[in-house]
Amino acid sequence: MNVLKKCCYRSLKENRKRTAVTMVGVILATALITAVACMAESFRVSMIAYEKEEKGDFHFLFSGVPSEKLKFFENNRNVERIGLAEELGYAVLEDSRNEDKPYLYIRGIDENGSKAMALHLTEGRMPQNGGELVIGRHIRSNGGVDLKVGDVLELQVGSRMWEGYSLNQGNPYHAGEEMFEPAFEKTYTVVGIVERPGLLTEEYSAPGYSVFTCLENVESAGLEVYVSYTRRALKDYDRVTAGLLGLPEDGYREAVQRGESSVARDVQENREVLRWELMRFSDTNMNMIYGMTAVAILIIVISAVFCIRNSFVISLTEKLKLYGRLASVGTTSRQLKKIVYYEAGFLAVTGIPIGILSGILAVVVVVQVAGGLLKEGVGFALVPDLSVPSIIFAVLIALLTVYLSAHGSAGKAGRISPMTAIRANNTIKVSSRELRCPALIRKLFGTGGKLAYRNLQRARVKYRTTVVSLAVSIAVFIGVYSFMELAFCATGVYFESSEYQLLAYIYDEDGYEKALQIAALEGVEQAEIRRIKYFAAGMGQEVPYTQEFREFQEQDEGEYAAFLVMSLGEEGYKRYCAKVGADVEKARDSAVVLAPFVTDGYVDGKRYHYEGEVARYKPGDIIGFEDRETGKQFRIPVLLQTDQKPMCMGGSVYNCVVLIVSDSLWESCCAGSGTRDTGVFIRCGDADTLEETIRREINLIDFQIYNYEASYRSSRSLYLVVALFLYGFIIVVSLIGVTNVFNTITTNMELRAPEFAVCRSVGMTGKEFRRMIWLEGLFYGGKSLLFGIPMGILISLAFHYTMGFGLEARYLFPLGGILIAAAAVFGLLFCIMRYSMGKINRRNIIATIQNENI
């Protein structure tokens, strides 16, 4: 080991605390960079797996492939795997209640074909021979035909024909125009039920429900070949696809459509899988992703650079005399630089591996926690992927961070003059005018304050180092805080629990009777059966609008205004009357009026929000309105006006006069008016079980069910995942900042210990000494906030504009982050300086004056 290395390692050993704190900064920065890189790759791999589960595990689908052309796909070096499917034909689905889907669409598939189509079994097993079928569960939920595992189907299999042309799943059903021509009869046994196939397998407009049997014979003129490319081939998939089709790469898609390929009639790509595997998104999305990633990585690097850089600056300051002596005996500028780089290399070799391992451990823990939350909430499984490129990327960024941190100090070390370094006066550059102390400081802080002010003016380099360190930490915290707020808004994860857990919209003609059946099911705690109809008030009706609503609508009294008549079902109406304090029997021929009015928007860049009432009615007032469809006119007396909403309205605001009426009054006003929209709002304990019961036991044809409990769980899980990532990010960045500040201030105090000892040796009292230290802390905190807050606002603006590539969002001023940062800075300064003062006060004055190491 040469002399320079010995000097470096001896310095690190003698200044263990500074070495340890610097190494902690390297470890934290490396761990965070590793975690960000590996989490990004884990998310990408997880999204690929999710898209394959949802859309299918393949890259390209070649349709209409003759069996003799399979040789182009088999044993092809660019093809990793193929799955086969064959159209066997259509069969009439007896008793189908979906008028647009009167058929079964029978397809033969092999094992790879079932994986490629992403068929998910919910019951039974997959077919093992040509006499077995698996069916989609939507045959029952959408078609109303209750087929079960074990059922035997005698099917006439054939083709759909129209004017001599054979129709396929891409041609919607045309009643009365197309003809079904049976070709053969076959008996099938239902052996399994799968979830509804994806849209690439069965579009919503397809006329046949997809069912699948085992592909036994590949001798067909029109096979469907699901192809997965190798990783190498995927990078140039257009060339590979054109080669498989036997066409030139330029314009091969159009050539296929024109029928110029003898290999396939059509080709489709699994777009989402390709996008995630190749990271090829739209320019807008990628600009946002790249912009956000770049700003986040930049924040990490800047935080780490300043944290580690300050250690080298402090190291350079304390070793000025050493460098001066070395320079005086012939050490070259290049050799002095090498000492600094040796120190950086030691810290990198020691700290980066620990940081990499810490980052990997953090990724595994976070993925386990976040993966469970995502799986429960949105059905998306997050899996860890510790790819070598991600780790190499993290190592390179960490090395760059350490290099940038040491580069400035190495340059200064190489320019040191021996005499200047030995005298150690290069950090003191002031004129006599600058040493004048303001009278206010002398009056408030006494002699100690005067000394503190003059010291800060004289030792500007050390003072500036501390202020810059604090300012960067403040700016980074404010920027990351703003990023966190923007991310929460962008993902829409603020959520609240609903008054009801299930909502079923029924569009059948007998929807009200089916709604009553649902309300009577076991597990229903409360239910409101809502029916609504809009009416208009004529010129003869004087509506008591509020002035605010008139200004909002900019209308006169003579114009037509909307009324909404709503019924809640018998039980729901009774509960609502009890809620507003009305007698049910007296209320049956009257209306309870609700007239909430809400408006918000922007005026001159400022957001406004106003809540009021559309109109005000008194008990006994008569509301007259007309049904424009039938021409009938109605007059309903007002029982009372209230702001108490029924359960079904929740947070909804219609900005019109709402009349809550009994079922009997509803029937007299609205029966036969053509409305078929019935909504059942249900409060229950187990929404998932009740939803399954409704789908299984109630014969619903045209309906929609919204499970708000599931949505709430999804939102809550997504919120927790986003919070986990963002709070974890901000905590680690804050730790880097705290480490930075702690290292800078404590080391600065340690370096000035001889100066403090001299002050105490000449009679400075403890009170004056504390005044001097607290004034320095006030200057540190105030000046760092003065520079750090504007820098933090600029970082938050950078985040805002990079996110603006993909979404429209107003700028959120990071007031909360600024207040937290200000409180944290002064609290941190108080704790650190108190800690340092305690250590200094316990030292021997003479020994402290003589000591040059910390």
Residue, then its C-alpha position, 0 to 999 in steps of 0.5 A: m500500500n503506498v503512502l497516499k492510500k495510507c494517508c486516506y485510510r488513516s484519516l477515515k479511521e481517525n474520523r470514524k463518526r464522519t466516515a460512518v455517517t457518510m457511509v450511511g448516506v451512500i447506503l441509503a441513496t443506493a438502497l433507494i435507487t435500487a428499490v426504485a429500479c427494481m420496483a419499476e421492473s417488478f411493476r412491468v413484469s407484473m403488468i405483463a403477467y396481468e395482461k396475459e391473464e386478462k387478454g391472453d398469453f400470446h403476441f400475435l394471432f394468425s387466423g385462417v391458417p391452412s394445416e399444411k402451412l403450420k410448418f412455417f410456425e413449428n420449429n421456427r427459431n423466432v417462435e417460442r410457442i404456438g397454440l391452436a384453435e379451430e372453428l367447428g361451427y354454430a349451434v342454436l342456443e335454446d331459450s336464450r333471452n339475449e336477442d342478439k346472441p341466439y347461438l353457441y359458437i363451438r371451437g376446438i382448442d389444444e392445451n396451449g390454445s386454452k392458455a393463449m385465450a386465458l380461459h379461467l376455470t370456475e367449475g369443473r375441468m377442461p375438455q379431454n376429448g372431442g365430446e366434452l365442452v367447457i362453457g362460459r358462465h355468461i351463458r347464464s348471467n347474460g343469456g338466461v340459460d342455466l347450463k350446469v356441469g354434467d349436462v348433455l347437449e344434443l346440438q345441430v352444428g352448422s353455419r350462419m349464412w347470408e346471401g350465400y356468404s358464411l358469417n363469423q363472430g365478427n358479424p353481429y346477428h341480424a334477425g330475419e336476414e341470416m339463415f342457420e344451416p346445420a351441417f352435422e349433429k353431435t352430442y357434447t357433455v358439459v365438463g367445465i365452466v369458465e369466466r367470460p373469454g376476453l374481447l380478442t376471443e369473443e367481442y361483445s357484439a359477437p352473436g355466439y357464446s363461445v364454448f370450447t372442446c378438445l381439438e382432435n384433428v388439425e387437418s383444417a383449412g382455417l386454423e387459428v394460430y396463437v404465436s408467442y415470439t422469442r425475446r430476440a424476435l420480439k424486438d423486431y416483430d414486424r420483420v418476423t411477422a412479415g416473414l411468417l406471412g411470406l410478405p415484405e415488411d413494408g405494408y404487410r398488414e394491408a397486404v394481408q387484408r387484401g388477401e395476398s398471403s397464402v399463410a393466413r387470412d388475417v393477423q391480430e396483435n395482442r397490443e397490451v402485452l406487446r406494449w408492456e414487454l417492449m415498453r412502447f406506449s403512446d407519446t403522451n403516456m411515455n412523456m409523463i412516465y419518463g418525466m416523472t421517473a427522471v425528476a424522481i431519480l434526479i431528486i434522489v441523486i441530488s439528495a445523495v450527492f449533497c449528503i455525500r459531497n458535504s462529507f468530502v467538503i468537511s473532510l477537505t476543510e479539516k485536512l487542509k493542513l495535511y494536504g498543505r504539508l504533503a504539497s510542501v514535500g512534493t506531492t503533486s496536484r494529481q496525487l492530492k486528487k487521488i487521496v480524495y478519490y481513494e476515500a470515495g472508492f472505499l466508501a463506494v466499495t463498502g457502502i454500495p453492496i450494502g445499499i444494493l442488498s438493503g434495496i433488494l430486501a426493501v423490494v421483497v418486503v414491499v412487494q409482499v405487502a403491496g402485492g397482497l393488497l393489490k390482489e385483494g383489491v383489484g385482482f392484480a398480483l405484484v411479483p418481485d423481479l430482481s433483474v440484473p439490468s436493474i441492479i446494474f443500473a442502480v450500481l452505475i447511478a450509485l457510482l455516479t453519485v459518489y463520483l459527483s460528490a467527490h469530484g468538487s473536493a478533489g479539484k479543490a484539493g489539487r489546487i491547494s497552496p501549501m502556505t495557505a493550507i498550513r495557515a488554514n485561512n482560505t475560508i476567511k475572506v472578508s473586509s472590515r466593513e463586513l464585520r460590522c454587527p447590527a445593533l439589534i443583534r448586539k441588543l438581543f443576543g449580547t456578546g455571544g450573538k455578536l461573536a456568532y454573527r461575525n463568525l458567520q460573516r468570516a467563515r462563509v465557506k463553512y456557513r454556506t456549506t451548512v445552509v446549502s445542505l439544509a436548503v437542498s434537504i428542504a427543497v427535496f422534501i417539499g418536492v417529494y411532498s408535492f409529488m405525493e399529493l399529485a400522485f394521490c390525485a392522479t390515481g384518484v385514490y381518495f375514497e369514502s364508504s357509501e351508505y349502500q353496498l350494492l346497486a342493481y339496475i334492472y331494465d326488464e319489463d317486470g323490473y319492479e317485481k324482480a326488485l321486490q324479490i331482491a329486497a326480500l333476499e336473506g342478507v339484505e338489511q335495508a333496500e330502497i327500490r328507486r323509480i324516477k321520472y322527469f317532468a316539466a312545469g308549464m308557464g302557468q306554474e309559478v316556481p319559487y326559485t331562489q335568487e342564487f338559482r335564478e342567477f345560475q340558470e339565467q332564466d326567467e319564471g316563465e321558462y320551463a323547469a325540471f322536476l324529478v318524481m322519485s319513489l323508494g318502495e314501500e319499506g324505503y318510503k316508510r323509513y324515509c318518512a320516519k327520518v324526516g319526521a312525517d306521518v306515513e299515512k298523511a304523506r301518501d298523497s303528498a310529496v316530500v320536497l328536496a331541492p339541493f343546488v350545488t355549483d362550482g368552477y373557476v373565476d379568474g383562476k380562483r376556485y369557487h364552490y356554492e351550496g344552496e337550494v333550487a327553490r323553497y316551498k311551504p307545506g300546502d303549496i301545490i306543485g303542478f307539472e305535465d307529462r310531455e309523453t302522455g299530455k297528462q297534467f298533475r297537481i301534488p301538494v307539498l307535505l314539507q321541504t327538507d335537506q334530508k336525503p334518502m339512502c339512494m341519493g347519497g352524495s348525488v345532486y340533481n340541481c332540480v326539485v325532487l319530489i319523494v312520493s309513495d308507490s301509490l302516488w307514483e303509479s298514478c303519475c308515472a305508470g305506463s309512461g314507458t320508464r323501465d329503469t328500476g334501481v335497487f339500493i341495498r345495505c348489507g353485511d356481505a355484498d359479495t355473497l349477496e351479489e352471487t345470490i342475486r345472479r343465481e336466484i333472480n332471473l334477471i335478463d337486462f341488468q347491471i350490478y355495482n358492488y360498491e363494497a368491492s369498489y371500496r376495497s379496491s380503492r382502499s387497497l390501491y390507496l394503501v399501495v400508493a401510500l406505501f410507495l410514496y410514504g416509503f419514498i419520502i421517508v427514505v429521502s427525508l432520512i438522506g436529508v436528515t443524515n446530510v444535515f446531521n453530518t454537516i452540522t455536527t461535524n461543523m460543530e466538532l471542527r469548531a470545538p477548539e474555537f468554542a474552547v478558546c471562547r470558554s477559556v477567556g471567560m465566556t459564560g454558559k448563557e453567552f455561549r448558548r446565545m451564540i449557538w442559538l443565533e447561529g441556528l436561527f441564521y442556518g434555519g432562516k437562510s436555508l428556508l429562504f432558499g429551500i422553499p423557492m427551490g422546493i416550489l420549482i421542483s413541485l412545478a416540475f412534477h406538475y408539468t411532467m404529470g401534465f403530459g398525461l392528465e389535466a390537473r390544477y397546480l397544488f401549492p405545497l403549503g403543507g410540505i412547506l409548513i412541515a419542512a419549516a417545523a422540521v428544520f428548526g426542530l432538527l437544528f434544536c436537537i442537533m445543536r443541543y446534542s453537539m453542545g452537550k458533547i462539547n461542554r463535557r470536554n476538557i478545554i486544553a485537550t479540545i484546543q490541541n485536538e485536530n481530529i473529530 
